Every structure is written in structure tokens, then in C-alpha cells.
Amino acid sequence: MKTIKIQKTGHGHWKISMEYRNKTISTTTTNSMAVDDFNSDIDEKKGRQLRWKAGHEELKREIIRANKK
């Protein structure tokens, strides 16, 4: 699974980045729910899905969508 790096840049803003097709891509997000889910305990669930996995998928989609040409 690809690793997402999160860096707080200001109040309610985070820079999120990941490796994608041999390049590092990034964007700024205000999606605090996805960041919280991604940073949750490895075994904590949200419904039937693991919270960190749900956060990972949401942030990954956001990074890729922001970098589409």
C-alpha cells in the first residue's frame, strides 16, 4: 500500500503527498475527517471498514484528482 505523508500547514490545512507513477504528487486539503481517520489506531473500525484504510483511500483519491492534467 502506498504511504501518504501528512504535514500540517495551518489551522485546518494539511499538505498531503504520496508516490504515484514514480513521482511525488501532493495537494493541500481541509478534509479533517479523512486526516483523523488516516491517523487513527490500526484496528479501529468505522462501520465495517478500518478507519485508517478509509482515510487512506479518501486522501489518495484527493491527491490524484488534484494532480490530473
Residue pairs with C-beta under 8 A, 6 or more apart in sequence:
1 56
2 18
2 19
2 20
2 60
3 18
3 19
4 16
4 17
4 18
4 38
4 56
4 59
4 60
4 63
5 16
5 17
5 18
6 14
6 15
6 16
6 35
6 38
6 39
6 59
7 14
7 15
7 16
7 17
8 14
9 15
9 28
12 30
12 32
13 28
13 29
13 30
14 28
14 29
14 30
14 35
15 26
15 27
15 28
16 26
16 27
16 28
16 29
16 35
16 59
16 62
16 63
17 24
17 25
17 26
17 27
17 63
18 24
18 25
18 26
18 60
18 63
20 63
20 64
20 67
25 63
25 64
25 66
25 67
26 63
26 67
27 62
27 63
27 66
27 67
29 35
29 59
29 62
31 58
31 59
31 62
33 55
34 54
34 55
34 58
34 59
34 62
35 55
35 59
36 55
37 46
37 51
37 52
37 54
37 55
37 58
38 51
38 52
38 55
38 56
38 59
39 52
39 55
40 51
40 52
40 55
41 51
41 52
42 50
42 52
43 50
44 50
44 51
44 52
45 51
46 54
